[in-house]
Amino acid sequence: MELFCSHRTSAGHLAALASRYPEVVGAFTVSGHADGLLHLRTADIAALEPVLEHLRSEPVVERTRSSIVLLNVLGAT
């Protein structure tokens, strides 16, 4: 999930936000348009939706863009 924040977000702030969600298994600062990237893992799509809603309701989060991995073509986990 790409995070687009309402103001400049530090790595520490991103880490604090991500640590509140057990479904977040990775949090990254990135170059480009997004302010951060979160790697989420849930049991299924039904479990993903409420997590997305909660993350989107965070005061600093202006908008998000999500992608769902279908297949890792290199086979690594």
Stockholm file with secondary structure:
# STOCKHOLM 1.0

chainA/1-77         MELFCSHRTSAGHLAALASRYPEVVGAFTVSGHADGLLHLRTADIAALEPVLEHLRSEPVVERTRSSIVLLNVLGAT
#=GR chainA/1-77 SS CEEEESSCCCHHHHHHHHHTCTTEEEEECCSSSCSEEEEECCSSHHHHHHHHHHHHTSTTEEEEECCCCCCCTTCCC
#=GC SS_cons        CEEEESSCCCHHHHHHHHHTCTTEEEEECCSSSCSEEEEECCSSHHHHHHHHHHHHTSTTEEEEECCCCCCCTTCCC
//
